Amino acid sequence: MGTSVLSLRIDGELLDRLRDHAAKRGMSVQDYVVGTLVRDDFDERFQTAVEETERFYGVP
C-alpha cells in the first residue's frame, strides 16, 4: 500500500489544540492526526465485527 497526501484547511484555534495534544504525547501534529484517524477506523471496524458476531450467534 502506498501513501498519499491529504491537505486540510483548519481553523487556527483547532490547530493550536492539535499542537497541544500532539506535544503532550511527544508527537508531531501530522502523526497525532494520523494516529487519531487510524484509531477511529479501528474502533468502527471492531464495532462492526462485534455486531456481525452477535447477529451470527443470535445475541439479542
C-alpha positions as CSV (number, residue, x, y, z in Angstrom):
1,M,0.0,0.0,0.0
2,G,1.4,3.4,-1.0
3,T,1.0,6.7,0.6
4,S,-1.0,9.8,-0.5
5,V,-1.1,13.4,0.5
6,L,-4.1,15.0,2.2
7,S,-4.2,18.7,2.6
8,L,-6.5,20.3,5.1
9,R,-7.6,23.8,5.8
10,I,-8.3,24.2,9.5
11,D,-9.1,26.9,11.9
12,G,-6.1,28.4,13.8
13,E,-7.7,27.6,17.2
14,L,-8.1,23.9,16.2
15,L,-4.5,23.8,15.0
16,D,-3.4,25.2,18.3
17,R,-5.4,22.5,20.2
18,L,-3.9,19.8,17.9
19,R,-0.4,21.1,18.6
20,D,-1.1,20.9,22.3
21,H,-2.4,17.4,22.2
22,A,0.4,16.2,20.0
23,A,3.1,17.9,22.2
24,K,1.7,16.2,25.3
25,R,2.3,12.9,23.6
26,G,5.7,13.9,22.1
27,M,4.3,13.6,18.6
28,S,4.1,15.9,15.5
29,V,0.7,17.2,14.6
30,Q,0.8,15.0,11.5
31,D,1.5,11.8,13.5
32,Y,-1.2,12.8,16.1
33,V,-3.9,13.3,13.4
34,V,-3.0,10.1,11.5
35,G,-3.0,8.1,14.8
36,T,-6.4,9.5,15.7
37,L,-7.8,8.6,12.3
38,V,-6.4,5.1,12.4
39,R,-7.7,4.5,16.0
40,D,-11.2,5.8,15.0
41,D,-11.1,3.5,11.9
42,F,-10.1,0.5,14.1
43,D,-12.9,1.3,16.6
44,E,-15.5,1.4,13.8
45,R,-14.3,-1.9,12.3
46,F,-14.2,-3.6,15.7
47,Q,-17.7,-2.5,16.5
48,T,-18.9,-3.8,13.1
49,A,-17.2,-7.1,13.8
50,V,-18.9,-7.3,17.3
51,E,-22.3,-6.6,15.7
52,E,-21.9,-9.2,13.0
53,T,-20.8,-11.8,15.6
54,E,-23.9,-11.0,17.7
55,R,-26.1,-11.4,14.7
56,F,-24.4,-14.7,13.8
57,Y,-24.9,-16.2,17.2
58,G,-28.4,-14.6,17.7
59,V,-27.5,-12.5,20.7
60,P,-30.5,-10.2,21.4
